[in-house]
């Protein structure tokens, strides 16, 4: 059966193939980095799939060389002055929270979708890209793909908070107290993702699981998913996300966060990241000399 392409999206493609809806992040030149429009479009595509009585399963993927390399921080960090993620001081944490909570809720449409969601990860799912991937019900990675949250070193806190719910406290701390990345093999071994397969087998593995789920009645899929998700809600998922989203704003306005922004403006984002990831001490304060 052929693909039915629907919707008018700028950052992704939405296609329906039989009982499977496919959402493909589509900013390949920027490694599908998240811009202002992408979170809303992800939610809109998930809502379209949920509203389509013919869809049983949603598959999320990325075009080009990677699933998603996170927020387009080259733009947000490197461009001078105030933007959506850096305010003038004193800053308003509730203004920041409102914007980031909207993004978090948009990503979490994958988790709250009544229809199961499968994320296919190749290349990278890092920083905000890991937030998106870990919102899916099931993640399948290429063995050589990388996942991690490098902004845990400075300028970020994962707002969806899914690391701890998927890994448990100790391994979540291992990842977020270092900002390290791990490959698909390790992610599978640790239980962060459902499976990791050779890159050439990734499409087939995802398609096979999606087809298996697509044969289950929609009401059965919905009931099982709601029941499992409710266990996490009872464990305080919403409260944890509230703190994580507030902390994310604080990281961008802390002394080290303001230094990072200033240095990115002066020397470029890639040099700021190189300093961040080198293990060198992060200077406190806005000056970046």
C-alpha positions, 0 to 999 in steps of 0.5 A: 500500500502506498504512502498518504502524505498529509499536513503542511509541516515545515520541520517534519514529514507526516505520512500514513502507510496502512495502519502506521503513521510515520513522523520524520523530523526533516531538517537534515542539514542541521541534523534535525536540530530543534527550532521554534516550530518543531515542538508544536509540529511534533504535537500536531502530527501526533494529534493527527495520527490520534484523530485518524481512525485508520492509524494504530501505531506511530513511528518517529524517525529523523531524515539524513545522518541523525535522528536529532542533535538537540536544540539548534543552540548554534543559533540560540547561544551564538547570536548576541543578546536576548532570545527565547532561552536567555533573558536579560538579568534579572530574569523572570523564571516563570516566563522561561518556564512557560516557554520550556513547559510548552516544548516539554508538553509538545514532546510528551505528546508522544508519551500521552498519545493514545496510540503507541509510539516507536522511535527509530534512532540512528546517528545521534539522539542527544541533548533535546533530541534525547528528550524527544526520543525518550518520550516515545513508548519504545526506542530502537537504536542502531548499535553505533548510534549515540544518545546522551545529554551533554548540556548537563555539564552546563546550560541544560537540564532534561525537561522531560525527566525520562532518564530516571524513569527509564534507567533508575537513579544510579544510571541516570546519575551516571549520565547526567552527572557527566554529560557523557553519551553512550552507544546503542549497544550500551543503551540496550544493555542498561535498559534505556532502550528496547533494542539496538541492532546493526544500522543496516537492520534498523528499518526492518526491526522498527517496521516489524515491531510496528506491524506486530502492534498494528494488528492489535485493536486500537482500544486494546493498545490504548488501555494497555498504554494508559494503564502503564503510563498511570503507574509513572504518573502515580510515581510523580512524573508530572512533579519531576518534570516541573522541577526539571523544567524550572532547573533548565531555565536556571542553568541558562541564567546561572553564572556558568550559564551566562559565561557559556552564552557570552563565550559562544557569542565571542568565540562561537558555539563550537568553541564554547562546547569544546570548553564545556566538554573538555573538563576545564573549569567553567568560569563564573560570571558573564565575562568570557575572557 
